Structure formats: C-alpha cells, structure tokens
Amino acid sequence: EWPFGRVRIDITLDKRILRLLKEKSKREKKPLSRIIEELVQRALKKRLK
C-alpha cells in the first residue's frame, strides 16, 4: 500500500534518462521514486509561477 496522499503511476523512460536517474539516486542515497518526485515537483513549481 502507498503512503497517504500518494498514487502509483507507470511511466516509460528512455534508457539514458533512466540510467542518469539511477546514478543520481545512488549518489544522493535516495530511492529512485523520491528522485523522480522531487524533479516533477521542481518542474511544476517553475510552470505554475
């Protein structure tokens, strides 16, 4: 079960992008899902300004 306020989504990513995300995840010691969530939040904040 997912934490309150979260939903599961399926996405398709280019292998290169996925590799970069995995490297960032390993470097920052955060789960891949957290890295993706932070990037999406940052992008949305920029778009909603």
PDB file of N, CA, C and O in Angstrom, chain B, residues numbered from 101:
ATOM      1  N   GLU B 101       0.843  -1.194   0.000  1.00  0.00           N
ATOM      2  CA  GLU B 101       0.000   0.000   0.000  1.00  0.00           C
ATOM      3  C   GLU B 101       0.879   1.246   0.000  1.00  0.00           C
ATOM      4  O   GLU B 101       1.932   1.276   0.637  1.00  0.00           O
ATOM      5  N   TRP B 102       0.439   2.262  -0.715  1.00  0.00           N
ATOM      6  CA  TRP B 102       1.197   3.507  -0.842  1.00  0.00           C
ATOM      7  C   TRP B 102       0.880   4.435   0.313  1.00  0.00           C
ATOM      8  O   TRP B 102      -0.230   4.417   0.844  1.00  0.00           O
ATOM      9  N   PRO B 103       1.850   5.246   0.702  1.00  0.00           N
ATOM     10  CA  PRO B 103       1.616   6.207   1.792  1.00  0.00           C
ATOM     11  C   PRO B 103       0.455   7.145   1.465  1.00  0.00           C
ATOM     12  O   PRO B 103       0.159   7.400   0.298  1.00  0.00           O
ATOM     13  N   PHE B 104      -0.186   7.644   2.492  1.00  0.00           N
ATOM     14  CA  PHE B 104      -1.309   8.561   2.330  1.00  0.00           C
ATOM     15  C   PHE B 104      -0.926   9.724   1.417  1.00  0.00           C
ATOM     16  O   PHE B 104       0.152  10.302   1.558  1.00  0.00           O
ATOM     17  N   GLY B 105      -1.808  10.059   0.488  1.00  0.00           N
ATOM     18  CA  GLY B 105      -1.561  11.189  -0.398  1.00  0.00           C
ATOM     19  C   GLY B 105      -0.724  10.863  -1.621  1.00  0.00           C
ATOM     20  O   GLY B 105      -0.368  11.764  -2.381  1.00  0.00           O
ATOM     21  N   ARG B 106      -0.407   9.603  -1.824  1.00  0.00           N
ATOM     22  CA  ARG B 106       0.407   9.228  -2.980  1.00  0.00           C
ATOM     23  C   ARG B 106      -0.367   8.226  -3.838  1.00  0.00           C
ATOM     24  O   ARG B 106      -1.191   7.457  -3.344  1.00  0.00           O
ATOM     25  N   VAL B 107      -0.075   8.263  -5.123  1.00  0.00           N
ATOM     26  CA  VAL B 107      -0.662   7.295  -6.049  1.00  0.00           C
ATOM     27  C   VAL B 107       0.455   6.676  -6.870  1.00  0.00           C
ATOM     28  O   VAL B 107       1.522   7.266  -7.043  1.00  0.00           O
ATOM     29  N   ARG B 108       0.198   5.508  -7.358  1.00  0.00           N
ATOM     30  CA  ARG B 108       1.181   4.819  -8.192  1.00  0.00           C
ATOM     31  C   ARG B 108       0.921   5.184  -9.651  1.00  0.00           C
ATOM     32  O   ARG B 108      -0.224   5.202 -10.104  1.00  0.00           O
ATOM     33  N   ILE B 109       2.000   5.474 -10.379  1.00  0.00           N
ATOM     34  CA  ILE B 109       1.870   5.709 -11.816  1.00  0.00           C
ATOM     35  C   ILE B 109       2.922   4.880 -12.543  1.00  0.00           C
ATOM     36  O   ILE B 109       3.997   4.607 -12.008  1.00  0.00           O
ATOM     37  N   ASP B 110       2.603   4.496 -13.739  1.00  0.00           N
ATOM     38  CA  ASP B 110       3.557   3.781 -14.586  1.00  0.00           C
ATOM     39  C   ASP B 110       4.034   4.755 -15.652  1.00  0.00           C
ATOM     40  O   ASP B 110       3.227   5.400 -16.321  1.00  0.00           O
ATOM     41  N   ILE B 111       5.346   4.859 -15.806  1.00  0.00           N
ATOM     42  CA  ILE B 111       5.909   5.752 -16.814  1.00  0.00           C
ATOM     43  C   ILE B 111       6.934   4.995 -17.646  1.00  0.00           C
ATOM     44  O   ILE B 111       7.532   4.020 -17.189  1.00  0.00           O
ATOM     45  N   THR B 112       7.123   5.452 -18.853  1.00  0.00           N
ATOM     46  CA  THR B 112       8.130   4.880 -19.733  1.00  0.00           C
ATOM     47  C   THR B 112       9.216   5.925 -19.923  1.00  0.00           C
ATOM     48  O   THR B 112       8.938   7.061 -20.306  1.00  0.00           O
ATOM     49  N   LEU B 113      10.457   5.534 -19.652  1.00  0.00           N
ATOM     50  CA  LEU B 113      11.581   6.457 -19.767  1.00  0.00           C
ATOM     51  C   LEU B 113      12.615   5.915 -20.743  1.00  0.00           C
ATOM     52  O   LEU B 113      12.789   4.704 -20.879  1.00  0.00           O
ATOM     53  N   ASP B 114      13.287   6.822 -21.409  1.00  0.00           N
ATOM     54  CA  ASP B 114      14.413   6.477 -22.259  1.00  0.00           C
ATOM     55  C   ASP B 114      15.485   5.818 -21.384  1.00  0.00           C
ATOM     56  O   ASP B 114      15.670   6.211 -20.232  1.00  0.00           O
ATOM     57  N   LYS B 115      16.185   4.829 -21.919  1.00  0.00           N
ATOM     58  CA  LYS B 115      17.212   4.123 -21.134  1.00  0.00           C
ATOM     59  C   LYS B 115      18.283   5.071 -20.613  1.00  0.00           C
ATOM     60  O   LYS B 115      18.779   4.897 -19.500  1.00  0.00           O
ATOM     61  N   ARG B 116      18.639   6.067 -21.408  1.00  0.00           N
ATOM     62  CA  ARG B 116      19.660   7.032 -20.989  1.00  0.00           C
ATOM     63  C   ARG B 116      19.178   7.855 -19.787  1.00  0.00           C
ATOM     64  O   ARG B 116      19.922   8.075 -18.832  1.00  0.00           O
ATOM     65  N   ILE B 117      17.927   8.300 -19.856  1.00  0.00           N
ATOM     66  CA  ILE B 117      17.360   9.078 -18.747  1.00  0.00           C
ATOM     67  C   ILE B 117      17.274   8.220 -17.496  1.00  0.00           C
ATOM     68  O   ILE B 117      17.606   8.678 -16.403  1.00  0.00           O
ATOM     69  N   LEU B 118      16.834   6.984 -17.647  1.00  0.00           N
ATOM     70  CA  LEU B 118      16.739   6.082 -16.502  1.00  0.00           C
ATOM     71  C   LEU B 118      18.113   5.851 -15.880  1.00  0.00           C
ATOM     72  O   LEU B 118      18.242   5.817 -14.656  1.00  0.00           O
ATOM     73  N   ARG B 119      19.132   5.692 -16.709  1.00  0.00           N
ATOM     74  CA  ARG B 119      20.495   5.498 -16.197  1.00  0.00           C
ATOM     75  C   ARG B 119      20.944   6.717 -15.399  1.00  0.00           C
ATOM     76  O   ARG B 119      21.521   6.581 -14.320  1.00  0.00           O
ATOM     77  N   LEU B 120      20.679   7.911 -15.932  1.00  0.00           N
ATOM     78  CA  LEU B 120      21.050   9.144 -15.230  1.00  0.00           C
ATOM     79  C   LEU B 120      20.307   9.272 -13.902  1.00  0.00           C
ATOM     80  O   LEU B 120      20.887   9.682 -12.896  1.00  0.00           O
ATOM     81  N   LEU B 121      19.028   8.920 -13.904  1.00  0.00           N
ATOM     82  CA  LEU B 121      18.245   8.980 -12.667  1.00  0.00           C
ATOM     83  C   LEU B 121      18.767   7.989 -11.631  1.00  0.00           C
ATOM     84  O   LEU B 121      18.839   8.303 -10.443  1.00  0.00           O
ATOM     85  N   LYS B 122      19.131   6.791 -12.087  1.00  0.00           N
ATOM     86  CA  LYS B 122      19.676   5.787 -11.168  1.00  0.00           C
ATOM     87  C   LYS B 122      21.003   6.244 -10.578  1.00  0.00           C
ATOM     88  O   LYS B 122      21.272   6.019  -9.398  1.00  0.00           O
ATOM     89  N   GLU B 123      21.835   6.885 -11.399  1.00  0.00           N
ATOM     90  CA  GLU B 123      23.115   7.409 -10.904  1.00  0.00           C
ATOM     91  C   GLU B 123      22.878   8.485  -9.850  1.00  0.00           C
ATOM     92  O   GLU B 123      23.543   8.508  -8.815  1.00  0.00           O
ATOM     93  N   LYS B 124      21.928   9.373 -10.122  1.00  0.00           N
ATOM     94  CA  LYS B 124      21.590  10.442  -9.170  1.00  0.00           C
ATOM     95  C   LYS B 124      21.041   9.840  -7.879  1.00  0.00           C
ATOM     96  O   LYS B 124      21.359  10.309  -6.786  1.00  0.00           O
ATOM     97  N   SER B 125      20.223   8.808  -8.006  1.00  0.00           N
ATOM     98  CA  SER B 125      19.652   8.126  -6.849  1.00  0.00           C
ATOM     99  C   SER B 125      20.755   7.519  -5.979  1.00  0.00           C
ATOM    100  O   SER B 125      20.733   7.636  -4.754  1.00  0.00           O
ATOM    101  N   LYS B 126      21.701   6.881  -6.625  1.00  0.00           N
ATOM    102  CA  LYS B 126      22.809   6.260  -5.898  1.00  0.00           C
ATOM    103  C   LYS B 126      23.688   7.319  -5.231  1.00  0.00           C
ATOM    104  O   LYS B 126      24.093   7.167  -4.078  1.00  0.00           O
ATOM    105  N   ARG B 127      23.977   8.390  -5.966  1.00  0.00           N
ATOM    106  CA  ARG B 127      24.826   9.468  -5.465  1.00  0.00           C
ATOM    107  C   ARG B 127      24.198  10.163  -4.253  1.00  0.00           C
ATOM    108  O   ARG B 127      24.891  10.485  -3.288  1.00  0.00           O
ATOM    109  N   GLU B 128      22.883  10.391  -4.310  1.00  0.00           N
ATOM    110  CA  GLU B 128      22.194  11.104  -3.234  1.00  0.00           C
ATOM    111  C   GLU B 128      21.635  10.169  -2.166  1.00  0.00           C
ATOM    112  O   GLU B 128      21.073  10.620  -1.167  1.00  0.00           O
ATOM    113  N   LYS B 129      21.795   8.859  -2.383  1.00  0.00           N
ATOM    114  CA  LYS B 129      21.304   7.845  -1.444  1.00  0.00           C
ATOM    115  C   LYS B 129      19.807   8.018  -1.146  1.00  0.00           C
ATOM    116  O   LYS B 129      19.375   7.991   0.006  1.00  0.00           O
ATOM    117  N   LYS B 130      19.041   8.195  -2.217  1.00  0.00           N
ATOM    118  CA  LYS B 130      17.586   8.329  -2.122  1.00  0.00           C
ATOM    119  C   LYS B 130      16.967   7.323  -3.082  1.00  0.00           C
ATOM    120  O   LYS B 130      17.572   6.982  -4.099  1.00  0.00           O
ATOM    121  N   PRO B 131      15.767   6.844  -2.769  1.00  0.00           N
ATOM    122  CA  PRO B 131      15.100   5.930  -3.704  1.00  0.00           C
ATOM    123  C   PRO B 131      14.806   6.631  -5.039  1.00  0.00           C
ATOM    124  O   PRO B 131      14.589   7.841  -5.089  1.00  0.00           O
ATOM    125  N   LEU B 132      14.807   5.857  -6.086  1.00  0.00           N
ATOM    126  CA  LEU B 132      14.544   6.388  -7.423  1.00  0.00           C
ATOM    127  C   LEU B 132      13.206   7.131  -7.466  1.00  0.00           C
ATOM    128  O   LEU B 132      13.098   8.181  -8.100  1.00  0.00           O
ATOM    129  N   SER B 133      12.203   6.595  -6.799  1.00  0.00           N
ATOM    130  CA  SER B 133      10.887   7.244  -6.796  1.00  0.00           C
ATOM    131  C   SER B 133      10.954   8.635  -6.170  1.00  0.00           C
ATOM    132  O   SER B 133      10.269   9.550  -6.626  1.00  0.00           O
ATOM    133  N   ARG B 134      11.768   8.800  -5.136  1.00  0.00           N
ATOM    134  CA  ARG B 134      11.910  10.109  -4.482  1.00  0.00           C
ATOM    135  C   ARG B 134      12.601  11.107  -5.418  1.00  0.00           C
ATOM    136  O   ARG B 134      12.216  12.274  -5.488  1.00  0.00           O
ATOM    137  N   ILE B 135      13.622  10.632  -6.135  1.00  0.00           N
ATOM    138  CA  ILE B 135      14.330  11.488  -7.093  1.00  0.00           C
ATOM    139  C   ILE B 135      13.358  11.989  -8.165  1.00  0.00           C
ATOM    140  O   ILE B 135      13.328  13.179  -8.476  1.00  0.00           O
ATOM    141  N   ILE B 136      12.570  11.079  -8.721  1.00  0.00           N
ATOM    142  CA  ILE B 136      11.608  11.443  -9.764  1.00  0.00           C
ATOM    143  C   ILE B 136      10.572  12.413  -9.206  1.00  0.00           C
ATOM    144  O   ILE B 136      10.229  13.398  -9.859  1.00  0.00           O
ATOM    145  N   GLU B 137      10.074  12.139  -8.007  1.00  0.00           N
ATOM    146  CA  GLU B 137       9.071  13.011  -7.391  1.00  0.00           C
ATOM    147  C   GLU B 137       9.622  14.430  -7.197  1.00  0.00           C
ATOM    148  O   GLU B 137       8.930  15.407  -7.483  1.00  0.00           O
ATOM    149  N   GLU B 138      10.848  14.542  -6.716  1.00  0.00           N
ATOM    150  CA  GLU B 138      11.454  15.860  -6.498  1.00  0.00           C
ATOM    151  C   GLU B 138      11.629  16.621  -7.813  1.00  0.00           C
ATOM    152  O   GLU B 138      11.397  17.828  -7.872  1.00  0.00           O
ATOM    153  N   LEU B 139      12.037  15.912  -8.863  1.00  0.00           N
ATOM    154  CA  LEU B 139      12.204  16.557 -10.167  1.00  0.00           C
ATOM    155  C   LEU B 139      10.865  17.037 -10.730  1.00  0.00           C
ATOM    156  O   LEU B 139      10.784  18.123 -11.305  1.00  0.00           O
ATOM    157  N   VAL B 140       9.828  16.235 -10.565  1.00  0.00           N
ATOM    158  CA  VAL B 140       8.495  16.614 -11.040  1.00  0.00           C
ATOM    159  C   VAL B 140       7.987  17.823 -10.259  1.00  0.00           C
ATOM    160  O   VAL B 140       7.442  18.759 -10.845  1.00  0.00           O
ATOM    161  N   GLN B 141       8.164  17.805  -8.938  1.00  0.00           N
ATOM    162  CA  GLN B 141       7.728  18.939  -8.117  1.00  0.00           C
ATOM    163  C   GLN B 141       8.437  20.221  -8.537  1.00  0.00           C
ATOM    164  O   GLN B 141       7.806  21.271  -8.664  1.00  0.00           O
ATOM    165  N   ARG B 142       9.749  20.137  -8.753  1.00  0.00           N
ATOM    166  CA  ARG B 142      10.528  21.303  -9.172  1.00  0.00           C
ATOM    167  C   ARG B 142      10.027  21.840 -10.520  1.00  0.00           C
ATOM    168  O   ARG B 142       9.889  23.050 -10.705  1.00  0.00           O
ATOM    169  N   ALA B 143       9.759  20.927 -11.453  1.00  0.00           N
ATOM    170  CA  ALA B 143       9.278  21.332 -12.778  1.00  0.00           C
ATOM    171  C   ALA B 143       7.898  21.986 -12.678  1.00  0.00           C
ATOM    172  O   ALA B 143       7.629  22.977 -13.356  1.00  0.00           O
ATOM    173  N   LEU B 144       7.033  21.435 -11.840  1.00  0.00           N
ATOM    174  CA  LEU B 144       5.693  22.003 -11.687  1.00  0.00           C
ATOM    175  C   LEU B 144       5.739  23.394 -11.066  1.00  0.00           C
ATOM    176  O   LEU B 144       4.997  24.285 -11.479  1.00  0.00           O
ATOM    177  N   LYS B 145       6.597  23.580 -10.089  1.00  0.00           N
ATOM    178  CA  LYS B 145       6.719  24.897  -9.455  1.00  0.00           C
ATOM    179  C   LYS B 145       7.141  25.948 -10.476  1.00  0.00           C
ATOM    180  O   LYS B 145       6.641  27.073 -10.458  1.00  0.00           O
ATOM    181  N   LYS B 146       8.062  25.581 -11.364  1.00  0.00           N
ATOM    182  CA  LYS B 146       8.507  26.514 -12.405  1.00  0.00           C
ATOM    183  C   LYS B 146       7.361  26.850 -13.362  1.00  0.00           C
ATOM    184  O   LYS B 146       7.199  28.002 -13.765  1.00  0.00           O
ATOM    185  N   ARG B 147       6.568  25.836 -13.721  1.00  0.00           N
ATOM    186  CA  ARG B 147       5.477  26.033 -14.681  1.00  0.00           C
ATOM    187  C   ARG B 147       4.334  26.840 -14.085  1.00  0.00           C
ATOM    188  O   ARG B 147       3.646  27.566 -14.802  1.00  0.00           O
ATOM    189  N   LEU B 148       4.127  26.717 -12.776  1.00  0.00           N
ATOM    190  CA  LEU B 148       2.987  27.372 -12.141  1.00  0.00           C
ATOM    191  C   LEU B 148       3.288  28.795 -11.678  1.00  0.00           C
ATOM    192  O   LEU B 148       2.410  29.464 -11.134  1.00  0.00           O
ATOM    193  N   LYS B 149       4.513  29.263 -11.884  1.00  0.00           N
ATOM    194  CA  LYS B 149       4.868  30.635 -11.475  1.00  0.00           C
ATOM    195  C   LYS B 149       4.259  31.646 -12.406  1.00  0.00           C
ATOM    196  O   LYS B 149       4.449  32.848 -12.220  1.00  0.00           O
TER     197      LYS B 149
END
